[in-house]
Amino acid sequence: MHTQITQTVQESKLLRQALRGNGVFSAVSGLTLIIAARPIAAFMGLAWPLALTITGLVLLPYAAVLFWATSQAEIDPRLAKTAVVLDGLWVIGSILLLLTDWLNLTVAGNWTVALLAEAVLTFAILQALGLRRARSQ
């Protein structure tokens, strides 16, 4: 008989709040990108507003998963680790966009990418700290 054991994280207020905050930020960002893709693209100097719409459409399910995770009695550590990794990849992608100037963004566009990356990095750090605290309880 095969028994599957799901490891869960004991309550960590920091982890729960960081994931929930990330969910709110992702949901608001996703909706904003979907609703205002054209003006945001013009502001940033991005030639393809559809890229922002698609990004918004990807952020909404991500936000939903984060909200779902924080509604559970205990947070699955694999989900929390995945959120940290995905946020880290977002930050790395943002840095690459800024360093390569691949999209030829305006100065405002570069600042927007940098500030959003900073916000995402903050969530990644808070989630990682919350995960660490939860494991030490």
C-alpha positions in Angstrom: 0.0 0.0 0.0 1.3 3.4 -1.0 0.8 6.2 1.4 1.3 9.7 0.2 2.4 12.1 2.9 1.9 15.8 2.1 4.2 18.0 4.0 2.6 21.2 5.2 4.0 24.3 6.8 2.9 25.2 10.3 1.3 28.6 10.7 3.6 31.4 9.8 1.9 34.8 9.9 4.6 36.3 7.7 4.3 33.6 5.1 0.6 33.8 4.9 0.6 37.6 4.7 3.4 37.7 2.1 1.6 35.2 -0.1 -1.7 37.1 0.4 -0.1 40.4 -0.4 1.5 38.9 -3.5 -1.9 37.6 -4.5 -3.4 41.1 -4.2 -0.6 42.7 -6.0 -0.7 40.1 -8.8 -4.5 40.4 -9.2 -4.5 44.2 -9.3 -1.5 44.2 -11.7 -3.2 41.5 -13.9 -6.5 43.4 -14.1 -4.7 46.7 -14.7 -2.7 45.2 -17.6 -5.8 43.7 -19.1 -7.9 46.8 -18.9 -5.3 49.4 -19.8 -2.9 47.5 -22.0 -2.8 50.1 -24.8 -2.1 53.2 -22.6 0.4 51.3 -20.5 2.2 50.1 -23.6 2.3 53.6 -25.0 3.6 55.0 -21.7 6.3 52.3 -21.6 7.2 52.5 -25.3 6.1 48.9 -25.8 5.1 48.1 -29.4 2.9 45.1 -28.5 0.0 45.9 -26.1 -1.1 42.3 -26.5 2.0 41.2 -24.6 0.7 43.2 -21.6 -2.8 41.7 -21.9 -1.3 38.2 -22.0 0.9 39.0 -18.9 -2.3 40.1 -17.2 -4.1 36.9 -18.1 -1.2 34.9 -16.7 -1.1 36.9 -13.4 -4.8 36.3 -12.6 -4.5 32.5 -12.2 -1.3 33.0 -10.2 -3.1 35.4 -7.9 -6.0 32.9 -7.5 -3.5 30.1 -6.5 -1.9 32.4 -3.9 -5.4 33.3 -2.5 -6.3 29.6 -2.4 -3.1 28.8 -0.6 -3.7 31.4 2.1 -7.2 30.1 2.6 -6.0 26.7 3.6 -5.5 25.8 7.3 -1.8 25.0 6.5 0.2 26.3 3.6 1.9 23.6 1.4 5.7 24.4 1.5 6.0 23.3 -2.1 3.6 26.0 -3.2 5.4 28.6 -1.1 8.7 27.6 -2.6 7.2 27.7 -6.1 6.0 31.2 -5.5 9.5 32.3 -4.4 11.1 30.7 -7.5 8.5 32.2 -9.9 9.0 35.6 -8.3 12.7 35.2 -8.6 12.4 34.3 -12.3 10.3 37.4 -12.8 13.0 39.6 -11.3 15.7 37.9 -13.3 13.7 38.4 -16.5 13.1 42.0 -15.6 16.9 42.6 -15.1 17.6 40.9 -18.4 15.1 43.2 -20.1 16.7 46.2 -18.6 20.3 45.2 -19.3 19.7 44.1 -22.9 17.3 46.9 -23.8 15.6 44.2 -26.0 12.2 46.0 -26.0 13.7 49.4 -26.5 11.5 50.9 -23.7 11.2 54.5 -22.9 12.8 55.8 -19.7 9.4 55.6 -18.0 9.1 52.0 -19.3 12.5 51.1 -17.8 11.6 52.6 -14.5 8.3 50.8 -14.5 10.0 47.4 -15.1 12.6 48.2 -12.4 10.0 49.3 -9.8 7.8 46.3 -10.5 10.8 44.0 -10.2 11.6 45.6 -6.9 8.1 44.9 -5.6 8.2 41.3 -6.8 11.6 40.8 -5.2 10.2 42.2 -1.9 7.5 39.5 -2.0 10.0 36.8 -2.8 12.1 37.8 0.1 9.2 38.0 2.5 7.9 34.7 1.4 11.3 33.0 1.8 11.6 34.5 5.3 8.1 33.4 6.2 8.8 29.9 4.9 12.0 29.8 6.9 10.2 31.0 10.1 7.4 28.4 9.5 9.9 25.6 9.3 11.6 26.7 12.5 8.4 26.7 14.6 
